[in-house]
Amino acid sequence: MTFLDSENEAEILRLTFNEEWPIGTIAKQLGMHRSVIERIISQSQDIAAVSLNRPKLVVNHLDFISDTLKKYPDIHASRLFAMVKKRGYEGRSQSHFRKIISDIRPKKPQEAFARLTTLPGEQAQVDWADFGKVTVGKATHKLMAFVMTLSWSRTVFVRFFFSARMPFFQQGFVDAFEFFGGVPRIILHDNLKSGVLERVGSIVRFNDDFLLVCKHYLFEPRAVNVMRGNEKGRVERSIRFIRDNFFAGREWKTIDELNYEALQWCLSDSLERPWRRGETKLVKDAFAEEKEKLNPLPATPFNAFERLSVSIGKTPYARFHTNDYSIPPEYVGKNLEIIAGHYKVHISDRLTPVATHDRSWGKYETIEDPLHQKLLKERKKKAETHSGLARLIASVPEGEQFVAGLAERGQHVGGGISSLLKLLDLHGKEKLSVAIKEVLESGAIHLKNVHHVLKRLNFPNSNHIPTAPMNLAPEYSNIIVEQPDLSYYDKITEDTDDE
């Protein structure tokens, strides 16, 4: 083995930078392994790393580059490239130049982080995690996981949503506190828009809707410092734990099924892991201790809903996020309010509930209540009845009194109007008017009586009713059938109606 001393190092550097020998040639001539040669070159000085790449082009600009990096350590390599080009640098490859600068640039010292300690019940950490995209019907949504971790016991809660908007951020807190059975005193979260509207240094302006949750559950919101993800490292590790131990390889059909399985996992597997390094107890044991230190839940949970006003058109449906939800037909043309959560869509007229539906996460879907469809059909029938009655009265004014008489006797009004309109088309308004007047005067208000009067008006000789010609066989052609007198039956019917 060749003894590596200062003389050998100097020779390696001379052959590399002055004679431009390849590393393999130097290793062969000096009887050394090429990794030794590479280590000597890389550790010698900044000029070695630069000259190893393109010594003839860069060497004349090293002093300028070094001085500039000392003065502006964060300057971009692309800016340095433009500066040395103006000073005569002949290199063309910016990517190669960036590699040179990365070797020369002073390395920042590795930052050491202090281990953060908390007391039981004092703090929880919250964050959103992106789990990709899923398709529901014609719609594509991001699958977002709301994750909260109790800092002392490391107890994890996760709930999946199709959005990270404010109502779902609020709902995540509601569900998490219900799961833990209490409220930590401090909630540590990132500078996400759901929690922080604006930040200047250490001055934070929180989202007003988020503060409603804070006031309801009486916890202190605390945003971590910018670029200090380590401050909420426990929830970050929880997210990684969820990805690897719960979500990976899991198959599910609906988000409700996924959330049910997530809740079961939070209650079982996630609590069975070791609590801390060197500790013999499990997370579930630590959680049992911390739960007693949490602040109690308020009497009622926070109502996390998305609210908006909608104008109802000519059809009885309220549109919300491209989907149409049915409403009773009497609310057509009105302005209503939609109150929507992750699971339900409530529609109201001020304080009056109008309809409630399961929320659809598809797109361009129609969600209907069978009762609303029944009411719509009944309303259409009533409209048709009113329209028919108006036509009847316009032609035969006496028809209004006749229809009222039908209603008093419990007879079907709609069917009666329909029959009278058919008689109007068949016999004309003059004859129908005479027939209705006669029936009204008799007091026996019934449709069949109108038919009898019309028959008499059309055929004055009631004993002779014309018959349609019939083609009979010769042996029956001389048979004569007399028309019976039916007035006796009319008399019986009139007497029955009078009674």
C-alpha positions as CSV (number, residue, x, y, z in Angstrom):
1,M,0.0,0.0,0.0
2,T,1.3,3.4,-0.9
3,F,1.7,5.7,2.2
4,L,-0.6,8.7,1.8
5,D,1.3,11.8,2.9
6,S,1.3,15.5,2.0
7,E,3.7,14.9,-0.8
8,N,1.4,12.3,-2.4
9,E,-1.6,14.6,-2.0
10,A,0.3,17.5,-3.6
11,E,1.3,15.2,-6.5
12,I,-2.3,14.1,-7.0
13,L,-3.5,17.7,-7.1
14,R,-0.7,18.7,-9.5
15,L,-1.4,15.8,-11.9
16,T,-5.1,16.6,-11.8
17,F,-5.2,20.3,-12.2
18,N,-1.9,21.1,-14.0
19,E,-1.3,18.0,-16.1
20,E,-5.0,17.2,-16.5
21,W,-4.5,13.5,-15.9
22,P,-7.7,11.4,-15.6
23,I,-8.3,9.9,-12.2
24,G,-7.8,6.4,-13.5
25,T,-4.3,7.2,-14.9
26,I,-3.3,8.8,-11.6
27,A,-4.5,5.8,-9.6
28,K,-2.6,3.4,-11.9
29,Q,0.7,5.3,-11.9
30,L,0.7,5.9,-8.2
31,G,-0.7,2.5,-7.3
32,M,-3.8,3.8,-5.4
33,H,-7.5,3.1,-5.6
34,R,-9.4,5.6,-7.6
35,S,-11.7,6.3,-4.6
36,V,-8.7,7.6,-2.7
37,I,-7.8,10.0,-5.6
38,E,-11.4,11.2,-5.7
39,R,-11.5,11.9,-2.0
40,I,-8.2,13.9,-2.1
41,I,-9.5,16.0,-4.9
42,S,-13.0,16.7,-3.4
43,Q,-11.6,17.5,0.1
44,S,-8.6,19.6,-1.0
45,Q,-10.2,23.0,-1.6
46,D,-13.0,24.7,-3.5
47,I,-10.8,25.1,-6.6
48,A,-10.3,21.4,-6.8
49,A,-14.0,20.6,-7.1
50,V,-14.4,23.3,-9.7
51,S,-11.3,22.6,-11.7
52,L,-12.2,18.9,-11.8
53,N,-15.2,19.8,-14.0
54,R,-13.9,22.5,-16.4
55,P,-10.6,24.0,-15.1
56,K,-9.7,26.0,-18.2
57,L,-13.1,27.8,-18.4
58,V,-13.8,28.5,-14.7
59,V,-10.4,28.9,-13.1
60,N,-10.1,32.5,-14.1
61,H,-13.4,33.4,-12.5
62,L,-13.1,31.6,-9.2
63,D,-12.1,34.6,-7.2
64,F,-15.0,36.6,-8.4
65,I,-17.4,33.7,-7.8
66,S,-16.1,33.0,-4.3
67,D,-16.3,36.7,-3.3
68,T,-19.8,37.0,-4.7
69,L,-21.0,33.9,-2.8
70,K,-19.5,35.2,0.4
71,K,-21.3,38.5,0.0
72,Y,-24.5,37.0,-1.3
73,P,-24.7,33.4,-0.1
74,D,-28.2,32.8,-1.4
75,I,-27.7,34.2,-4.9
76,H,-29.1,32.0,-7.7
77,A,-26.6,30.1,-9.9
78,S,-28.5,31.5,-13.0
79,R,-27.7,35.0,-11.9
80,L,-24.0,34.1,-11.3
81,F,-23.9,32.5,-14.7
82,A,-25.1,35.8,-16.4
83,M,-22.5,37.8,-14.3
84,V,-19.5,35.6,-15.3
85,K,-20.6,35.5,-19.0
86,K,-20.3,39.3,-19.0
87,R,-16.8,38.9,-17.6
88,G,-15.7,36.5,-20.3
89,Y,-16.8,33.1,-19.2
90,E,-17.0,30.9,-22.3
91,G,-19.0,28.0,-20.9
92,R,-22.4,27.3,-22.4
93,S,-24.1,24.8,-20.1
94,Q,-26.0,26.3,-17.3
95,S,-26.7,22.9,-15.7
96,H,-23.0,22.2,-15.6
97,F,-22.4,25.7,-14.1
98,R,-25.0,25.1,-11.4
99,K,-23.1,21.9,-10.4
100,I,-19.9,23.9,-10.1
101,I,-21.7,26.5,-7.9
102,S,-23.3,23.8,-5.7
103,D,-19.7,22.5,-5.0
104,I,-18.4,25.9,-4.2
105,R,-21.3,27.5,-2.3
106,P,-20.7,27.6,1.5
107,K,-22.8,24.9,3.2
108,K,-25.3,26.0,5.8
109,P,-24.7,24.4,9.2
110,Q,-27.2,21.7,10.1
111,E,-29.8,23.2,12.4
112,A,-30.3,21.3,15.7
113,F,-33.9,21.1,17.1
114,A,-34.8,20.9,20.7
115,R,-37.1,18.1,21.7
116,L,-40.5,19.6,22.5
117,T,-42.3,18.4,25.6
118,T,-45.9,19.0,26.6
119,L,-48.2,18.1,29.5
120,P,-51.2,15.8,29.4
121,G,-54.2,17.6,27.9
122,E,-52.2,20.7,27.0
123,Q,-51.8,20.5,23.3
124,A,-53.0,18.8,20.1
125,Q,-51.6,19.2,16.6
126,V,-53.8,19.5,13.4
127,D,-53.1,19.3,9.7
128,W,-54.6,18.3,6.3
129,A,-53.1,15.5,4.3
130,D,-53.7,14.9,0.6
131,F,-54.5,11.3,-0.4
132,G,-55.0,11.9,-4.2
133,K,-58.1,12.1,-6.3
134,V,-61.3,10.0,-6.4
135,T,-64.2,9.9,-8.9
136,V,-67.8,10.0,-7.7
137,G,-70.2,9.7,-10.6
138,K,-69.2,12.4,-13.1
139,A,-67.3,14.4,-10.5
140,T,-63.6,14.2,-9.4
141,H,-62.7,15.2,-5.9
142,K,-59.5,15.5,-3.8
143,L,-59.5,13.0,-1.0
144,M,-58.4,15.0,2.0
145,A,-57.7,13.7,5.5
146,F,-58.2,15.8,8.6
147,V,-55.7,14.6,11.2
148,M,-55.5,15.6,14.9
149,T,-52.9,14.2,17.3
150,L,-52.8,14.6,21.0
151,S,-49.2,15.8,21.6
152,W,-48.6,14.0,25.0
153,S,-50.3,10.6,24.4
154,R,-49.8,10.5,20.6
155,T,-53.5,9.5,20.2
156,V,-54.5,9.9,16.5
157,F,-57.8,10.8,14.9
158,V,-58.4,10.9,11.2
159,R,-61.6,11.8,9.1
160,F,-61.7,11.9,5.3
161,F,-63.4,14.6,3.3
162,F,-63.8,15.5,-0.3
163,S,-62.7,19.1,0.4
164,A,-60.6,21.1,2.7
165,R,-62.9,24.1,2.7
166,M,-63.9,25.8,5.9
167,P,-67.1,23.8,6.8
168,F,-65.1,20.5,6.6
169,F,-62.2,22.0,8.6
170,Q,-64.8,22.9,11.3
171,Q,-66.4,19.5,11.1
172,G,-63.0,17.9,11.6
173,F,-62.6,19.6,15.0
174,V,-66.2,18.7,16.0
175,D,-65.6,15.0,15.2
176,A,-62.1,14.9,16.7
177,F,-63.2,16.4,20.0
178,E,-66.1,13.9,20.2
179,F,-63.6,11.1,19.6
180,F,-61.3,12.3,22.3
181,G,-64.1,13.0,24.7
182,G,-62.6,16.4,25.5
183,V,-60.8,19.5,24.3
184,P,-57.0,20.3,24.6
185,R,-56.1,23.7,25.8
186,I,-54.0,24.6,22.7
187,I,-54.4,23.6,19.1
188,L,-51.2,23.9,17.0
189,H,-51.6,24.1,13.3
190,D,-49.9,25.1,10.1
191,N,-50.4,28.5,8.4
192,L,-53.1,27.1,6.2
193,K,-55.8,29.5,4.9
194,S,-58.5,27.7,6.9
195,G,-56.9,28.9,10.1
196,V,-54.7,31.9,9.2
197,L,-55.8,34.8,7.0
198,E,-52.7,36.9,7.3
199,R,-49.3,36.7,9.0
200,V,-46.6,39.3,9.4
201,G,-43.7,37.9,11.4
202,S,-45.2,36.8,14.8
203,I,-48.4,38.7,14.3
204,V,-51.2,36.4,13.1
205,R,-54.7,37.2,12.0
206,F,-56.9,34.1,12.3
207,N,-59.8,33.3,10.0
208,D,-63.1,34.5,11.6
209,D,-65.0,31.3,10.8
210,F,-62.2,29.3,12.5
211,L,-62.4,31.6,15.6
212,L,-66.1,30.6,15.9
213,V,-64.9,27.0,16.6
214,C,-62.3,28.3,19.0
215,K,-64.9,30.3,21.0
216,H,-67.3,27.4,21.0
217,Y,-64.7,24.9,22.4
218,L,-62.6,27.4,24.3
219,F,-59.2,26.4,23.0
220,E,-56.3,28.6,22.0
221,P,-55.3,28.5,18.3
222,R,-51.6,28.7,17.7
223,A,-49.9,28.8,14.3
224,V,-46.4,27.4,14.0
225,N,-43.6,29.6,12.8
226,V,-43.1,29.8,9.1
227,M,-40.7,27.1,7.7
228,R,-40.8,25.4,11.1
229,G,-42.6,22.2,10.3
230,N,-40.7,20.4,13.1
231,E,-42.9,22.3,15.6
232,K,-45.9,20.1,14.6
233,G,-43.8,17.0,14.0
234,R,-46.1,14.7,15.9
235,V,-49.0,15.2,13.5
236,E,-46.6,14.9,10.5
237,R,-45.5,11.5,11.9
238,S,-49.2,10.6,12.4
239,I,-49.9,11.3,8.8
240,R,-47.1,9.1,7.7
241,F,-48.3,6.4,10.1
242,I,-51.8,6.7,8.6
243,R,-50.4,6.4,5.0
244,D,-48.3,3.3,5.8
245,N,-50.5,1.4,8.3
246,F,-54.0,2.3,7.4
247,F,-54.5,3.6,3.9
248,A,-51.9,1.6,1.9
249,G,-53.6,-1.1,-0.1
250,R,-57.0,-0.5,1.4
251,E,-60.0,-0.9,-0.9
252,W,-63.3,1.0,-0.3
253,K,-66.4,1.9,-2.2
254,T,-67.8,5.0,-0.5
255,I,-66.3,7.7,1.8
256,D,-68.7,6.6,4.5
257,E,-67.2,3.2,4.4
258,L,-63.7,4.6,4.4
259,N,-64.5,6.8,7.5
260,Y,-66.1,3.9,9.3
261,E,-62.9,1.8,8.8
262,A,-60.8,4.8,9.8
263,L,-62.7,5.2,13.0
264,Q,-62.3,1.5,13.9
265,W,-58.6,1.7,13.1
266,C,-58.3,4.8,15.4
267,L,-60.0,2.8,18.2
268,S,-57.9,-0.3,17.8
269,D,-54.6,-0.6,15.9
270,S,-53.4,3.0,16.3
271,L,-53.9,2.7,20.1
272,E,-51.9,-0.6,20.4
273,R,-48.6,0.8,19.3
274,P,-45.8,1.5,21.9
275,W,-46.1,4.9,23.6
276,R,-42.5,6.3,23.7
277,R,-39.0,5.0,23.3
278,G,-38.0,3.1,26.4
279,E,-41.6,3.0,27.7
280,T,-43.4,-0.3,28.3
281,K,-47.0,1.0,28.1
282,L,-49.0,1.5,25.0
283,V,-50.6,4.7,23.5
284,K,-54.0,3.5,24.8
285,D,-52.7,3.6,28.3
286,A,-51.3,7.1,27.9
287,F,-54.6,8.2,26.3
288,A,-56.5,6.9,29.3
289,E,-54.4,9.2,31.5
290,E,-54.5,12.2,29.2
291,K,-58.3,12.0,28.6
292,E,-58.9,12.9,32.3
293,K,-56.8,16.2,31.8
294,L,-58.8,17.4,28.7
295,N,-61.3,20.2,29.1
296,P,-65.0,19.0,29.0
297,L,-67.0,19.2,25.8
298,P,-69.7,22.0,25.6
299,A,-73.3,21.0,26.0
300,T,-73.9,21.0,22.2
301,P,-71.5,20.4,19.3
302,F,-70.6,23.2,16.9
303,N,-72.8,23.4,13.8
304,A,-70.4,23.1,10.9
305,F,-72.4,24.0,7.7
306,E,-72.0,25.8,4.5
307,R,-74.7,28.4,3.9
308,L,-75.9,30.1,0.7
309,S,-79.1,31.6,-0.7
310,V,-80.7,30.1,-3.9
311,S,-83.4,31.4,-6.2
312,I,-85.9,28.7,-7.2
313,G,-87.0,28.8,-10.8
314,K,-90.1,27.4,-12.5
315,T,-89.3,23.8,-11.5
316,P,-89.4,22.6,-7.8
317,Y,-85.6,22.1,-7.4
318,A,-82.8,23.8,-5.5
319,R,-79.4,23.7,-7.3
320,F,-76.3,23.2,-5.1
321,H,-72.9,22.5,-6.6
322,T,-74.3,21.4,-10.0
323,N,-76.8,19.0,-8.3
324,D,-80.6,19.5,-8.1
325,Y,-82.4,18.8,-4.9
326,S,-86.2,18.5,-4.9
327,I,-88.5,20.8,-2.8
328,P,-92.3,21.0,-2.3
329,P,-93.9,22.7,-5.4
330,E,-95.4,25.6,-3.4
331,Y,-91.8,27.1,-3.0
332,V,-91.4,27.6,-6.7
333,G,-90.3,31.2,-7.5
334,K,-89.1,31.9,-3.9
335,N,-85.6,32.6,-2.4
336,L,-84.5,29.8,-0.1
337,E,-81.4,29.0,2.0
338,I,-79.3,25.9,1.7
339,I,-77.4,24.7,4.8
340,A,-75.1,21.9,3.7
341,G,-72.7,19.7,5.6
342,H,-70.6,16.8,4.5
343,Y,-73.5,14.3,4.8
344,K,-76.8,16.3,4.6
345,V,-78.3,19.2,2.6
346,H,-80.9,21.1,4.4
347,I,-83.2,23.6,2.6
348,S,-85.2,26.2,4.5
349,D,-87.4,29.2,4.0
350,R,-86.0,31.5,6.7
351,L,-86.6,29.5,9.8
352,T,-89.1,27.0,8.2
353,P,-87.6,23.7,7.1
354,V,-88.4,22.9,3.5
355,A,-86.5,19.7,2.6
356,T,-83.6,17.5,3.8
357,H,-81.6,15.2,1.5
358,D,-78.5,13.1,1.6
359,R,-75.7,15.1,0.1
360,S,-74.6,13.9,-3.4
361,W,-70.9,14.2,-4.2
362,G,-71.5,13.4,-7.9
363,K,-72.1,16.0,-10.6
364,Y,-75.3,17.0,-12.5
365,E,-77.4,14.6,-10.5
366,T,-81.1,15.0,-9.5
367,I,-81.9,14.0,-5.9
368,E,-85.7,13.6,-5.3
369,D,-88.0,13.0,-2.4
370,P,-91.0,10.8,-3.5
371,L,-93.3,13.0,-1.4
372,H,-92.3,16.0,-3.4
373,Q,-93.2,14.2,-6.6
374,K,-96.6,13.2,-5.2
375,L,-97.3,16.8,-4.1
376,L,-96.4,18.0,-7.6
377,K,-98.8,15.6,-9.3
378,E,-101.6,16.6,-7.0
379,R,-100.9,20.3,-7.7
380,K,-101.0,19.7,-11.4
381,K,-104.3,17.9,-11.1
382,K,-105.7,20.8,-9.1
383,A,-104.4,23.2,-11.7
384,E,-106.1,21.2,-14.4
385,T,-109.4,21.2,-12.4
386,H,-109.2,25.0,-11.9
387,S,-108.5,25.5,-15.6
388,G,-111.5,23.2,-16.6
389,L,-113.9,24.9,-14.2
390,A,-113.0,28.3,-15.6
391,R,-113.8,27.1,-19.1
392,L,-117.1,25.5,-18.0
393,I,-118.2,28.7,-16.2
394,A,-117.2,30.9,-19.1
395,S,-119.5,28.8,-21.4
396,V,-122.2,27.8,-18.9
397,P,-122.4,30.1,-15.8
398,E,-124.8,27.7,-14.1
399,G,-122.0,25.1,-14.1
400,E,-120.4,26.7,-11.1
401,Q,-123.5,26.1,-8.9
402,F,-123.8,22.6,-10.3
403,V,-120.1,21.7,-9.4
404,A,-120.6,23.2,-5.9
405,G,-123.6,20.9,-5.5
406,L,-121.5,17.9,-6.5
407,A,-118.9,18.9,-3.9
408,E,-121.6,19.2,-1.2
409,R,-122.8,15.6,-1.9
410,G,-119.3,14.3,-1.7
411,Q,-119.0,13.4,-5.4
412,H,-115.8,13.6,-7.4
413,V,-115.5,17.2,-8.5
414,G,-112.6,16.8,-11.0
415,G,-114.4,13.9,-12.7
416,G,-117.6,15.9,-12.8
417,I,-116.0,18.9,-14.4
418,S,-114.3,16.6,-17.0
419,S,-117.7,14.9,-17.8
420,L,-119.4,18.3,-18.2
421,L,-116.7,19.6,-20.5
422,K,-117.2,16.5,-22.7
423,L,-121.0,17.2,-22.8
424,L,-120.2,20.8,-23.7
425,D,-118.1,19.7,-26.7
426,L,-120.8,17.2,-27.7
427,H,-124.0,19.1,-27.3
428,G,-123.0,22.8,-27.2
429,K,-123.4,25.4,-24.5
430,E,-127.1,26.2,-25.1
431,K,-128.4,22.7,-24.5
432,L,-126.0,22.0,-21.7
433,S,-127.1,25.3,-20.0
434,V,-130.8,24.2,-20.3
435,A,-130.0,20.7,-18.9
436,I,-128.0,22.0,-15.9
437,K,-130.7,24.6,-15.0
438,E,-133.4,21.9,-15.1
439,V,-131.4,19.6,-12.8
440,L,-130.6,22.5,-10.4
441,E,-134.3,23.3,-10.2
442,S,-135.2,19.7,-9.5
443,G,-132.6,19.6,-6.7
444,A,-131.4,16.1,-7.8
445,I,-127.9,17.2,-8.6
446,H,-126.2,14.3,-10.4
447,L,-124.4,13.9,-13.7
448,K,-126.7,11.1,-14.9
449,N,-129.7,13.5,-14.6
450,V,-127.9,15.9,-16.9
451,H,-127.5,13.1,-19.3
452,H,-131.2,12.3,-19.1
453,V,-132.3,15.9,-19.8
454,L,-129.9,16.1,-22.8
455,K,-131.2,12.9,-24.2
456,R,-134.8,14.2,-24.0
457,L,-133.7,17.5,-25.6
458,N,-132.1,15.7,-28.4
459,F,-134.9,13.2,-28.8
460,P,-138.2,14.7,-27.9
461,N,-140.0,11.4,-28.5
462,S,-138.3,9.5,-25.7
463,N,-140.0,6.3,-26.7
464,H,-138.2,6.3,-30.1
465,I,-134.4,6.2,-30.0
466,P,-132.9,5.9,-33.4
467,T,-130.7,2.9,-33.8
468,A,-127.8,2.3,-36.1
469,P,-128.6,0.3,-39.2
470,M,-127.9,-3.4,-38.7
471,N,-127.1,-6.1,-41.3
472,L,-129.3,-9.0,-40.2
473,A,-129.6,-12.5,-41.6
474,P,-132.7,-12.9,-43.8
475,E,-134.5,-15.1,-41.2
476,Y,-134.3,-12.3,-38.6
477,S,-135.2,-9.4,-40.9
478,N,-138.9,-9.4,-40.1
479,I,-138.5,-9.5,-36.3
480,I,-139.9,-6.3,-34.6
481,V,-138.6,-5.2,-31.1
482,E,-140.7,-2.7,-29.4
483,Q,-139.0,0.1,-27.4
484,P,-140.0,-0.1,-23.7
485,D,-141.2,2.9,-21.7
486,L,-138.2,4.0,-19.5
487,S,-140.0,6.9,-17.7
488,Y,-140.8,4.6,-14.8
489,Y,-137.0,4.1,-14.1
490,D,-136.4,7.8,-14.4
491,K,-139.1,8.4,-11.7
492,I,-137.5,5.9,-9.4
493,T,-134.1,7.5,-9.8
494,E,-135.4,11.0,-9.1
495,D,-137.2,9.8,-6.0
496,T,-134.0,8.2,-4.7
497,D,-131.9,11.3,-5.3
498,D,-134.5,13.4,-3.5
499,E,-134.3,11.2,-0.5
